[in-house]
Amino acid sequence: MAYQGYFKPKNLQKYMGDPTKIVYRSGWELKFMSYLDSHANVVNWSSEEFFIPYRSPMDNKIHRYFPDFLVKKRTPEGLVETIVVEVKPASQSRPPKPVAGKPSKTYLREVYNWGINSSKWESANKYCSNRGWKFIVIGEKELGIKF
């Protein structure tokens, strides 16, 4: 499976944005894009088409977070709900486990990434809540894909 490239949707009318510039950065994102493109309950979707401002705990500056997906989905009741989706491995979706002794470069990188991710996701939760949207992070378990 390819790990990055351009996705070509079969249902162009469902994509919100330029369908010639849909980039996937992992096989998991590609799998999720295929799901969104083909699933009957998905009304519209986009990939990295908008940003959410967040304050980085690393430099205390405001940065732009481009969530992986914005999805408009029909519920069983016939309503349309908006969901912002981030695709991440479970290992990057929780704080790293502390290590004994001198921390390794790997551990320090995991702590840094967790700090950034948790700040992005806190801002995304607030942003979505203010609009009546949902924010979710999905990983390997969820990519069975039940949505």
LINLIN-V578373 format. One line per field, one symbol per residue. phi: phi as a letter, one per 20 degrees, with the letter a starting at -180 (. if undefined). psi: psi as a letter, one per 40 degrees, with the letter a starting at -180 (. if undefined). A space follows every 10 residues. Layout:
BEGIN
phi = ???
psi = ???
END
This chain:
BEGIN
phi = .febrdedfe dgfeeepefe cedddbffff fffffffdff eeebbbcleb ccfbeffecm decdddgfbc cdceegened ddcecddbfg fedbffffde mfffffffff fgffgfgffg ffffffgfgf dmddccddcg ffffddc
psi = hieiahhhid gdeehgahee fhhieidddd dddddddehd ehdiiihfei ihiihhedef ihihhgidih hhhhideeih ihhhhhhiid deeiiihiii ahiidddddd dddddddddd ddddddddde efiihihiad ddfehh.
END
